[in-house]
Amino acid sequence: MKTQQENVLALNYRLRSKLKMIQKSLALDEFEIEGFEDHYGVEIQEVLDINRQIFNVYLEEKVK
């Protein structure tokens, strides 16, 4: 079973990977961001979800 720290490390890795993917995709778009919300909305929502999971882990540790 993973420790809380291992969970956070895994979540941080996923977060960095997702942000790098968005960054590369934006660079390839050459500032043609019409439909930005439709195209990147899912990825950005995943970033927010990962951040929420990390925050919840820290909150759980504070409550203990």
N, C-alpha and C positions, 0 to 999 in steps of 0.2 A: 504494500500500500504506500502510495506517495505521501511524503510529508507536505506540509503547507508550503514550505520554501520551494520544494521541487515543483509543486503546482504553479506557484507564482513564476518560477523560472520558465516553465513550459508556456505559460500564458504570455509572458513577455516576449518569448521567441516568436510565438504566433503573431503577436501584435507588431513586432518589428518587420516580420515577413510580409504581413498584409500592407503595412505602410510603404515598404519598399516597392511592392507590386503596384500600388496606387501611384507612387511617385514616378516609376518608370512608364506607366501607362499615360500619365499626364504629359510627360516629356515627349512621348511619341505623338501625342495629339497636337503638338505645336500650337497650343493655346486655342484650338478649336473645341471649345467646351460646351457647344450647344448640346442640350440634353444632359448636362452634367449630372443633375440629380437622378435621372433615370439610369444613366450609365454607371455612376459611382455610388449611388444610394445604398445598394446592398453591401458593398465593401465598407463604406463608412459606417453603416449600421453594425457590421461585424466588429469593426474597431471599437465602437462604443460598447458593444456587448462584452468584449474582452476586457476593456477598462473596468466595466462594472464588476466582472468576475474577480479581477485583481483587487478592487476596492473591497468587495465582500470578504475576501480572504483576510485582508488586513483588519477589517472590522471584527471578524470572528476571533482573531488573535487578541485584539484589545479587550474583548468581552471575557475571555478566559481568565 
